[in-house]
Amino acid sequence: MGNPEEADAVKAEELDAPPPYSEVDNLAPSPDPAPPQGEPSSSASAPSASNPAPRTPIYTKFPPTLNAYYQKKVTRTFHLGATVDKPLFAVKVHTGHTSNPEVELYDGPGDTAPLLAAARRDSARWLNTNVTLPASPRSGLPASTEPMKVEWSWGKGGTHRFSVEVDAGAASGKPTWRREAFEWRSSRGSEVRELATQRSTGWKLVRLESGPQGGSGGETAQRSEGVTSDGKEIVAVWAHNTPWNATKTFKMEFRGSAASGVLGERWEIMAVVTALRLWYLDSEQGF
């Protein structure tokens, strides 16, 4: 996602911010016209108060698959988007001893667009991360600083855990926010290899609370698709591209419940900016 060591001296060109990836009006549908006489009405199968229809997400910030593209010039800003010719978001990185965040994510293809999130190392423990999230008028959530902490365990090595608000109101039809915990786990498994190449390394984001899929864990050959060995839902995966790919540095994909956007805008932003922070840490260590 950019060459941090070469690029600190050059500023990205200013571009106009694009519209959000997708926006859906959360309006009640207009009633269907009455069927002609003699034809059965479809109202028997219509959603009722006791059996509401699944709610369409009000707002989906990112496409389900994101690629990170270097620019052709030397710069500390690179782009995120579904394709190289349509950059949607800008990412600026800062290296060395700096008062700036290591990673800044912008709501448009240039660093003059509104800031979506920023991630910086914790001053007391450099592998820990503090993420700054601006207030969101759309969701009504205030500005906050969210920690992502490294935790070490036997069998999983170092994982990066954070908590953030998710939209728990999918069944009721209106946004209802609650905090849930998520964890990035390093991976060389099938989810990562399928996303990039057979030799790729990367990370998978695990929903630590019970997800909607209800799959079972276990050994790789026995577990349900999209579920970890301990039975947790995988909601995002990202993978490094091969080192000789000079333009596309990594690929990220939302999975499971996250692919439909039902976890909400703030969760999506947090997932992407923490993935960028892990890419930054991997780049420092030569992954």
C-alpha positions in Angstrom: 0.0 0.0 0.0 2.5 2.6 -0.9 6.2 2.8 -0.2 6.4 4.5 3.2 10.2 4.9 3.2 10.4 6.7 -0.2 7.3 8.8 -0.1 7.3 11.1 2.9 8.5 14.1 0.9 5.8 14.3 -1.7 2.1 15.4 -1.2 -0.7 13.6 -3.1 -2.6 15.6 -5.7 -5.9 17.0 -4.7 -9.0 15.4 -6.1 -12.7 15.8 -5.6 -14.3 13.3 -3.3 -16.6 10.8 -4.9 -20.1 10.0 -3.6 -20.4 7.3 -1.0 -20.2 3.8 -2.3 -23.9 3.0 -1.9 -26.7 4.8 -0.2 -30.2 3.4 0.2 -33.2 5.5 1.3 -34.7 3.8 4.3 -38.3 4.6 3.3 -41.3 2.4 3.5 -42.1 0.9 0.1 -45.3 2.2 -1.6 -48.1 -0.3 -1.5 -48.5 -2.6 -4.5 -51.4 -2.0 -6.8 -54.4 -4.1 -6.1 -54.5 -7.3 -8.2 -57.1 -7.7 -10.9 -60.3 -9.3 -9.8 -60.1 -13.0 -9.8 -56.3 -13.1 -9.2 -55.0 -14.0 -5.7 -53.6 -11.3 -3.6 -49.9 -11.6 -2.5 -50.6 -10.1 0.9 -50.6 -13.5 2.5 -46.9 -13.8 2.0 -46.1 -10.2 2.8 -44.0 -9.3 5.9 -46.0 -8.7 9.1 -45.2 -7.1 12.4 -44.5 -10.5 13.9 -42.4 -11.6 10.9 -40.7 -8.4 9.5 -38.8 -8.4 6.3 -35.0 -8.2 6.5 -33.9 -4.6 6.7 -31.9 -3.2 3.8 -28.8 -1.5 5.3 -29.3 2.3 5.4 -25.7 2.9 4.4 -22.8 0.8 3.1 -19.6 2.7 3.1 -17.3 0.4 1.2 -17.7 -2.1 -1.7 -17.5 -5.8 -0.6 -14.0 -6.1 -2.1 -11.3 -3.5 -1.9 -7.9 -3.3 -3.5 -5.0 -1.0 -2.5 -3.3 0.6 -5.5 0.0 2.5 -5.6 0.1 5.6 -7.7 2.5 5.8 -10.6 4.4 8.7 -8.9 6.4 8.7 -5.7 3.9 9.7 -3.0 2.9 8.8 0.5 -0.7 8.6 -0.6 -2.3 5.5 -2.3 -5.8 4.6 -3.2 -8.5 2.0 -2.2 -11.1 0.9 -4.7 -12.7 -2.0 -6.4 -10.8 -1.2 -9.6 -7.6 0.8 -10.4 -9.4 3.3 -12.7 -12.0 4.3 -10.0 -10.2 5.2 -6.8 -12.7 5.7 -4.0 -10.6 6.4 -0.9 -7.2 7.8 -0.2 -4.7 6.5 2.4 -1.8 8.6 3.6 1.0 7.1 5.6 3.6 8.7 7.8 6.9 7.0 8.8 9.7 7.7 11.2 9.5 9.9 14.2 6.4 11.9 13.5 3.6 13.5 15.4 1.2 12.5 12.7 -0.8 9.3 12.8 0.9 6.4 10.9 -2.2 5.8 8.8 -5.0 8.3 7.7 -8.0 7.2 5.7 -9.9 9.8 3.7 -13.5 9.8 2.4 -12.4 10.4 -1.2 -9.4 9.8 -3.6 -7.4 12.7 -2.2 -6.1 13.9 1.2 -8.3 17.0 1.0 -11.4 14.9 1.5 -13.0 14.5 4.9 -11.0 12.3 7.3 -12.8 8.9 8.0 -10.3 7.6 10.6 -6.7 7.8 11.7 -4.6 5.1 13.4 -1.4 5.7 15.4 0.8 3.5 17.6 0.2 3.7 21.4 3.0 5.7 23.1 3.4 3.1 25.8 3.4 -0.1 23.6 4.2 0.4 20.0 2.3 -2.7 18.7 -0.9 -1.4 20.3 -3.0 1.0 18.2 -5.3 4.0 18.9 -7.9 4.7 16.3 -9.5 8.1 16.0 -13.1 8.1 14.6 -14.8 11.4 13.9 -18.4 11.9 14.8 -20.9 10.5 12.4 -24.0 12.7 11.8 -25.6 9.9 9.8 -25.5 7.4 12.6 -25.6 9.9 15.5 -22.4 8.3 17.0 -20.0 10.7 18.6 -16.3 11.0 18.0 -14.2 8.4 19.8 -10.8 7.0 20.2 -10.8 3.2 20.1 -7.8 1.0 21.2 -6.7 -2.0 19.3 -4.6 -4.1 21.6 -2.2 -7.0 20.9 -2.9 -10.2 22.8 -0.7 -13.2 22.8 -2.0 -16.8 23.2 -0.8 -20.3 22.5 -1.6 -21.5 19.0 -2.7 -18.1 17.7 0.4 -16.0 18.4 -0.2 -12.3 18.4 -3.8 -11.2 17.7 -5.1 -7.6 17.5 -8.4 -7.0 19.3 -10.8 -4.0 19.3 -14.4 -3.2 20.1 -16.7 -0.9 18.2 -20.4 -0.2 17.7 -22.3 -2.4 15.4 -25.9 -2.1 14.1 -28.0 -4.7 16.0 -31.3 -3.5 14.7 -31.6 -5.5 11.5 -34.6 -7.4 12.8 -36.5 -4.3 14.1 -36.0 -2.1 11.0 -34.2 0.7 12.8 -30.5 1.2 13.7 -29.7 0.0 17.3 -26.1 0.3 18.4 -24.3 -2.1 20.6 -20.6 -2.7 21.2 -19.0 -5.9 20.0 -15.5 -7.3 20.1 -13.5 -8.3 17.1 -10.0 -9.8 16.6 -7.6 -9.8 13.7 -5.7 -13.2 13.4 -2.8 -13.8 11.1 -3.5 -16.4 8.5 -2.0 -18.4 5.7 -5.2 -20.4 5.3 -7.6 -21.0 2.5 -9.4 -17.7 3.0 -6.2 -15.7 2.4 -4.9 -17.9 -0.4 -8.3 -17.7 -2.3 -8.2 -13.9 -2.0 -4.7 -13.4 -3.5 -2.3 -16.3 -4.3 -1.3 -19.6 -2.9 1.7 -18.1 -1.3 0.0 -15.1 0.2 -0.1 -14.2 3.9 -2.6 -12.0 5.5 -5.1 -11.6 8.3 -8.7 -12.6 9.0 -11.1 -10.6 11.2 -13.1 -12.7 13.6 -16.4 -11.7 15.3 -15.9 -12.8 18.9 -19.6 -12.7 19.8 -22.0 -15.2 18.3 -22.6 -14.4 14.6 -25.7 -15.2 12.7 -24.3 -18.2 10.8 -24.2 -20.6 13.7 -21.4 -22.7 12.0 -19.3 -25.2 13.8 -15.6 -25.0 14.3 -13.0 -27.8 14.4 -10.3 -29.0 12.0 -10.1 -27.3 8.6 -11.7 -30.3 6.7 -14.6 -30.4 9.2 -15.5 -26.8 10.0 -18.3 -24.8 8.3 -17.2 -22.4 5.6 -16.5 -18.9 7.0 -16.0 -20.1 10.6 -12.8 -20.4 12.6 -11.5 -23.5 14.4 -13.1 -22.1 17.6 -16.5 -21.6 16.0 -16.3 -17.8 15.4 -17.6 -16.1 12.3 -15.0 -14.6 9.9 -16.3 -11.2 8.8 -13.3 -9.9 6.8 -10.1 -11.1 5.2 -7.1 -9.3 3.7 -4.1 -10.6 1.9 -0.7 -9.3 0.8 -0.2 -9.5 -3.0 3.1 -10.9 -4.3 6.1 -8.5 -3.9 6.6 -8.2 -7.7 3.1 -6.7 -8.1 4.2 -3.1 -8.6 0.7 -1.5 -8.5 -1.7 -3.6 -6.3 -0.3 -4.1 -2.8 -3.2 -6.0 -1.0 -6.8 -7.0 -1.3 -9.5 -7.0 1.4 -12.9 -8.6 1.3 -15.9 -8.5 3.7 -17.4 -11.9 4.5 -20.4 -13.4 6.2 -22.7 -10.9 7.9 -20.3 -8.0 7.1 -20.7 -8.6 3.3 -24.3 -7.3 3.4 -23.5 -4.2 5.3 -25.7 -4.9 8.3 -22.9 -4.3 10.8 -23.0 -0.6 10.0 -20.8 2.2 8.7 -18.7 2.7 11.8 -17.8 -1.0 11.9 -16.8 -0.9 8.3 -14.6 2.1 8.8 -13.0 0.5 11.9 -12.4 -2.7 10.0 -10.7 -1.0 7.1 -8.5 1.4 9.1 -7.3 -1.4 11.4 -6.5 -3.6 8.4 -4.4 -0.7 7.1 -2.6 -0.4 10.4 -1.7 -4.1 10.3 -0.4 -3.7 6.7 1.7 -0.8 8.0 3.1 -3.0 10.9 3.7 -5.9 8.4 5.5 -3.5 6.0 7.8 -2.3 8.8 8.7 -5.9 9.6 9.1 -6.9 6.0 6.2 -9.4 6.3 
